[in-house]
Amino acid sequence: MTDMKTFAAIAALSAITMPAQSPAGQPAGSPTVVLQNASVRAYRTSADALTRVPHGPGVVVWLETSLPDKDVRVLWMDDVAAPPVLAALSGPVVVVQPLRRAAAAAPQPAPESSPGNAEFAGMSFVPVFENGRVSVRRAHMDVDAREGFHTHGADIVVVHLSGGEIEDTANGKTVMNRWKPGDVEFEARGSSHSARNVSHPIDVVLVELKP
């Protein structure tokens, strides 16, 4: 995979104004928040809108390049200026914005499993980039790929590129999750589960949040 870059976010969603209007009267490219908690905010918008609005540091994932034989564009955008490449791009994106936490005593590390010490069959992980706020990877699950039971050592945001059906087992219960392109899920630090792909090949972007 080539031409893989990194993402972006908006500092104050309530302060966003955009001149163009959609047919429904909403600003074109208006963000739709899909995840928000104390650690992170994630929203959907359009790539070209990011050059016209206030923003804060974060990750931008383009959704129109989600097939396995195409590039996935992932871009980091800081809170100073939008990278020039954004002006030439369009289409739907998911933005993942890590939130600064109030200073506190250093947390005890959570027990962690990873592909190196749990059974991960039919899966591949490709590093995209890392900085002081996040570590980003692309993950691919073949048909019937399996994640052995594992525990997350950090908060992780999963951005679904292809969509698909994943059977997930946690706390003694198994559920079927049906994901669509652009869906976002949050896997909390210290949470444990196993998973199996019961549909077509699945591609996601994993955004690991640093404390």
Order of alpha helices (4+ residues) and beta strands (2+ residues): beta-beta-beta-beta-beta-beta-beta-beta-beta-beta-beta-beta-beta-beta
